[in-house]
């Protein structure tokens, strides 16, 4: 009887593990017939300034391409939006970030690169800060938060640095989580006291009803006429990790035994 149970257990594991890993890794493969050299484009500019960046696209076959800007139409421009490439030919697209007519803050969008046989979406984050910011900011985020599941918490350490003096000052900070269409799924304001250096740990629960995809956690500090920013890109997913599958299989095994 015990031998029979062991054989049944082995059979179930053999069935479950391939299916589990197929589900988990199936969404990670790309069917594009081209390669983009960046998976994220992020820039920080001062109010009123502009800055150039670049994106290189290499085609694996003869193809026609188009690039569509999502939600950042007035903040970035492209050197080319439609072009053709031969097999193994590459093209560098110049991306110009525009801060002349925009208020300081954090903006998120994407570049949708389309060919005849494939499509890639590259997230774009633009931070616009004041010309002479009073504070600098950065973040401490554990790498495990690069991808989180719905209902889980995102924990971020936001660091503030006084660039002018060592006084303790009161400032307003706006925290938000936005998708790549610029839509907010979380928003919170608070007044904080900042010395020469201060750190605030923020915990944000990702709602169960948010859509899967890329999101940006942003913190925007306003003090008098000065604005400082910081941001972090992460992914919300329903996928289980490999350890989840393993734990599930062990749980099933325990029941059978």
C-alpha positions in Angstrom: 0.0 0.0 0.0 2.8 2.4 0.9 4.6 1.6 -2.3 1.5 2.4 -4.3 1.0 5.8 -2.6 4.6 6.6 -3.4 4.1 5.8 -7.1 0.9 7.9 -7.2 2.8 10.8 -5.5 5.6 10.6 -8.1 3.1 10.6 -10.9 1.3 13.6 -9.6 4.6 15.6 -9.2 5.7 14.6 -12.7 2.4 16.1 -14.0 2.2 19.2 -11.8 5.8 20.5 -12.1 6.0 20.8 -15.9 2.6 22.4 -16.0 3.5 24.8 -13.2 6.7 25.9 -14.8 5.1 26.2 -18.2 2.5 28.6 -16.7 5.2 30.6 -14.9 7.7 30.9 -17.7 5.2 31.0 -20.5 4.6 34.7 -20.1 8.3 35.5 -20.0 9.1 34.5 -23.6 9.1 37.0 -26.4 8.0 36.3 -29.9 9.3 39.6 -31.3 11.4 39.5 -34.5 13.5 42.4 -33.3 15.5 43.4 -30.2 15.5 46.7 -28.3 18.6 47.5 -26.3 16.7 48.9 -23.3 14.0 47.5 -21.1 13.5 50.8 -19.3 14.1 54.4 -20.3 14.4 56.9 -17.4 15.5 60.5 -17.3 15.7 63.2 -14.7 15.8 66.8 -16.0 15.4 70.2 -14.5 12.4 72.4 -15.2 12.8 74.2 -18.5 15.5 72.0 -19.8 15.7 69.2 -22.5 17.8 66.1 -22.7 18.6 63.5 -25.3 18.7 59.8 -24.8 18.6 56.9 -27.3 17.1 53.5 -28.1 18.6 51.1 -30.5 16.4 48.6 -32.4 17.9 45.6 -34.3 15.7 43.7 -36.7 16.1 39.9 -37.2 14.4 40.0 -40.5 13.4 42.5 -43.2 10.7 44.6 -41.5 8.7 47.8 -41.3 8.5 49.5 -37.8 6.5 52.1 -36.0 6.9 53.6 -32.5 3.9 54.9 -30.6 4.3 57.2 -27.6 1.8 56.5 -24.8 0.8 59.2 -22.3 4.0 61.3 -22.8 3.2 62.9 -26.1 4.0 66.4 -24.9 7.0 65.4 -22.9 9.1 63.5 -25.3 9.8 63.5 -29.1 11.4 60.9 -31.3 13.8 61.4 -34.2 11.8 58.8 -36.2 8.5 57.1 -35.6 8.3 55.0 -38.8 11.1 53.2 -40.6 12.2 50.0 -42.3 15.1 47.7 -41.5 16.8 44.9 -43.3 17.7 41.6 -41.6 20.4 42.2 -38.9 20.2 46.0 -39.5 20.0 48.3 -36.5 18.7 51.8 -36.0 19.3 54.3 -33.2 16.3 56.4 -32.3 17.0 59.7 -30.5 14.6 60.4 -27.7 14.3 64.0 -26.6 12.9 64.7 -23.1 11.1 68.1 -23.0 10.8 70.1 -19.8 10.1 73.6 -21.2 6.3 73.7 -20.7 5.8 71.0 -18.0 5.5 71.3 -14.2 8.0 69.4 -11.9 6.8 65.9 -11.1 7.0 62.3 -12.1 5.5 61.2 -15.4 5.2 57.6 -16.7 4.3 56.2 -20.1 5.8 53.9 -22.7 7.1 53.4 -26.2 5.2 50.7 -28.1 7.4 49.3 -30.8 5.6 47.5 -33.5 6.8 45.4 -36.5 4.9 43.3 -38.9 5.2 40.2 -36.7 5.8 41.5 -33.2 5.5 44.1 -30.5 7.5 45.3 -27.6 6.6 47.9 -24.9 9.4 49.8 -23.2 8.4 51.7 -20.0 9.5 55.4 -19.9 9.8 57.5 -16.7 10.5 61.2 -16.7 11.3 63.1 -13.6 11.2 66.9 -13.7 12.8 68.7 -10.8 13.2 72.4 -9.9 16.1 74.3 -11.3 17.6 74.8 -7.8 16.2 72.0 -5.6 16.3 72.4 -1.9 16.4 68.6 -1.3 17.8 65.6 -3.0 16.0 62.2 -2.8 16.7 58.5 -3.5 15.2 55.2 -2.6 16.2 51.9 -0.9 14.1 49.1 -2.3 14.7 45.3 -1.9 15.0 43.5 -5.2 12.2 41.2 -4.2 9.8 44.1 -4.9 10.6 44.2 -8.6 7.6 41.9 -9.0 4.8 41.6 -6.5 1.4 40.0 -6.5 -1.9 41.7 -6.1 -2.8 42.2 -2.4 0.9 42.2 -1.4 2.8 45.2 0.1 5.4 47.3 -1.6 7.9 48.6 1.0 10.1 51.5 0.1 12.7 53.5 2.0 12.7 57.1 0.8 15.8 59.1 1.7 15.7 62.9 1.9 18.9 65.1 1.9 19.0 68.8 2.7 21.3 70.4 0.1 21.3 73.9 1.7 21.8 73.6 5.5 21.4 71.4 8.5 18.1 72.9 9.8 15.1 70.7 10.4 12.4 71.8 8.0 8.8 70.8 7.4 7.9 69.8 3.8 5.0 68.2 2.0 5.5 64.8 0.3 3.1 63.3 -2.2 3.4 59.5 -2.7 1.6 57.8 -5.6 1.5 54.6 -7.7 0.7 55.1 -11.4 0.5 52.8 -14.3 2.1 53.5 -17.7 -1.0 55.3 -18.8 -0.4 57.9 -16.1 -3.4 56.6 -14.1 -3.1 56.7 -10.3 -4.0 53.6 -8.3 -2.6 54.9 -5.0 -2.1 58.4 -3.6 -1.2 59.8 -0.2 0.1 63.2 1.1 2.0 63.9 4.3 4.0 66.6 6.0 7.3 65.5 7.3 10.2 67.0 9.3 13.5 66.7 7.4 16.9 67.4 9.0 20.2 67.2 7.1 19.2 63.6 6.2 16.0 61.8 6.9 14.4 58.5 5.9 10.8 57.5 5.7 9.7 53.9 5.2 6.5 53.7 3.1 4.3 50.6 2.9 1.8 50.5 0.1 -0.6 47.6 -0.3 -1.4 46.8 -3.9 -5.1 46.4 -4.3 -6.5 43.1 -5.5 -8.4 44.8 -8.3 -5.5 46.4 -10.1 -4.5 45.2 -13.5 -1.3 43.2 -14.1 1.5 45.2 -15.6 4.2 47.8 -14.9 3.7 50.5 -12.3 5.7 53.4 -10.9 6.0 54.3 -7.3 6.8 58.0 -7.1 7.5 60.5 -4.3 7.4 64.2 -5.0 8.6 66.6 -2.3 7.5 70.3 -2.4 9.2 72.9 -0.2 8.5 76.6 -0.9 9.2 76.9 -4.6 11.4 73.8 -4.8 10.3 70.3 -6.1 12.3 67.1 -5.8 11.4 63.7 -7.1 12.3 60.0 -7.0 10.7 56.9 -8.6 10.8 53.1 -8.8 9.5 50.8 -11.5 7.9 47.5 -10.5 5.5 44.8 -11.9 2.2 43.6 -10.5 1.6 40.0 -11.4 -0.7 37.1 -10.6 2.0 34.6 -11.3 3.3 32.2 -8.7 7.0 31.9 -8.1 8.8 28.7 -8.4 8.9 28.4 -4.6 5.1 28.7 -4.5 4.8 25.8 -6.9 7.3 23.7 -4.9 5.4 24.5 -1.6 2.1 23.5 -3.3 3.6 20.2 -4.5 5.0 19.5 -1.0 1.6 20.3 0.5 -0.1 17.8 -1.9 2.6 15.2 -1.1 2.0 15.6 2.6 -1.7 15.0 2.2 -1.2 11.9 0.1 1.4 10.4 2.5 
